Amino acid sequence: MTDLSTLAELKPGEPARVTGLEGDTTTTRRVMALGFVPGTRVEVVRRSPLGDPTEYELRGVRVALRSAEARLVRIARETHGGA
């Protein structure tokens, strides 16, 4: 793993692991309830034509988040094929 950043910065096809979440808000708790918890592998599937929301795949499901929500999720990028 390398380069700590936020989920909003990932490009389509780029894998990462969740390292944490920012703040303790209702939105943060909702994002965690969707499965974005530390240690979870996540990958960008695609962005909408206007760039927001973005579809992510984690734990075999696909979830769409708006950029404001994705910026709450701290990640560490992985190389392709990372476990």
Residue pairs with C-beta under 8 A, 6 or more apart in sequence:
1 17
1 76
1 77
1 78
1 82
2 76
2 77
2 78
2 79
3 76
3 77
4 19
4 74
4 75
4 76
5 74
5 75
5 77
6 70
6 71
6 72
6 73
6 74
6 75
7 16
7 18
7 36
7 42
7 56
7 65
7 70
7 71
7 72
7 73
7 74
7 75
8 54
8 67
8 70
8 71
8 73
10 16
10 42
10 43
10 44
10 75
10 77
11 44
12 44
12 45
12 46
12 47
13 43
13 44
13 80
14 43
14 44
14 77
15 41
15 42
15 43
15 77
15 78
15 79
15 80
15 82
16 41
16 42
16 43
16 75
16 76
16 77
16 78
17 39
17 40
17 41
17 42
17 75
17 76
17 78
17 82
18 36
18 37
18 38
18 39
18 40
18 42
18 73
18 74
18 75
19 38
19 74
19 75
19 76
20 38
20 74
21 28
21 31
21 32
21 36
21 72
21 73
21 74
22 28
22 71
22 72
22 73
22 74
23 72
25 72
27 68
27 69
27 72
28 72
30 69
31 65
31 69
31 72
31 73
34 63
34 65
35 58
35 59
35 61
35 63
36 42
36 58
36 63
36 73
40 58
40 59
41 58
41 78
41 82
41 83
42 56
42 57
42 58
42 73
42 75
43 56
43 57
43 58
44 54
44 55
44 56
45 55
45 56
45 57
45 62
46 54
46 55
47 53
47 54
47 55
48 54
48 55
51 67
52 66
52 67
53 64
53 65
53 66
53 67
54 64
54 65
54 67
54 70
55 62
55 63
55 64
56 62
56 63
56 64
56 65
56 70
57 63
65 73
